[in-house]
Amino acid sequence: MQYVGLKEIRNAIGELKLNDSIICLHSSLKSFGNLEGGPDTLITAFLEAGCTLVVPTFTYECDVPPPSGKRYLQNACDCDKVENPDRALAYDINSPMISKDMGAVPARILEHPEKIRGNHPLNSFTALGPYAGRLIAKQTPLDVYAPFTEMALFRESYVLLAGVDLTKATAIHHAEEKAGRRLFRRWARTLHDPCVEVAVGSCSEGFNNFREFVKPIEQQTVVGESHWKVYPYGEFVEIITREIQKNPAVTKCQDPGCPRCPDAVRGGPVVNG
């Protein structure tokens, strides 16, 4: 197993010219092999390089059924079948609560005293670094991708996939929204409200269909055993937005029984009011 330390992470940041940039980071800690210091090493390297990190810190355990009579067409779910609705957790923006499958780096960022976490009880984003407050401030339950809207205003902003593929790239959901799709609606529990309506993204299992479209703007490097792919944020979202507009079915996954993909292709839920 290959050894990776702070020096190797710093070298990769310099090689990719990511210093002083904003980075939407999706990572697999296991992909590095032996990363000395674990997630702290990765986070420290980026902060020392003047970067602002943005990561998904989702909390699926706060999911609850909708209020009685609240239904939308093309909303891709039987919302009454929420697992253990009576055991749903209450989202606390100040806590380190996070779903286990989010990974070690987002979980560690949530423990940092200077992190800023978004106001979304299912799909919060959390940022750490010089622009954290500005990026996260406008996230609300019905404006889940506000941090990405803000990221797009910065020229030096990137999507970084460290040991993961495009199915983990939440920025593609922002492209879906920009392409004209309505986001799905779900409901969640918070400390102050037992049932808050929220907007969420679609199925992401088909997002590798965009590989060839974004290949021309892709940078690559290898850090230890981790294969990194980096995309300029604005161009990345613009390319994918155009492809969805040309061919809405491009986002479909390979599961013929997927409840989300068909409704996403149709344009998303019919929301009145």
Summary of the structure (lengths in Angstrom):
residues: 273
radius of gyration: 18.4
end to end distance: 55.3
largest distance: 56.9
contacts: 878
relative contact order: 0.19
helix: 37%
strand: 21%
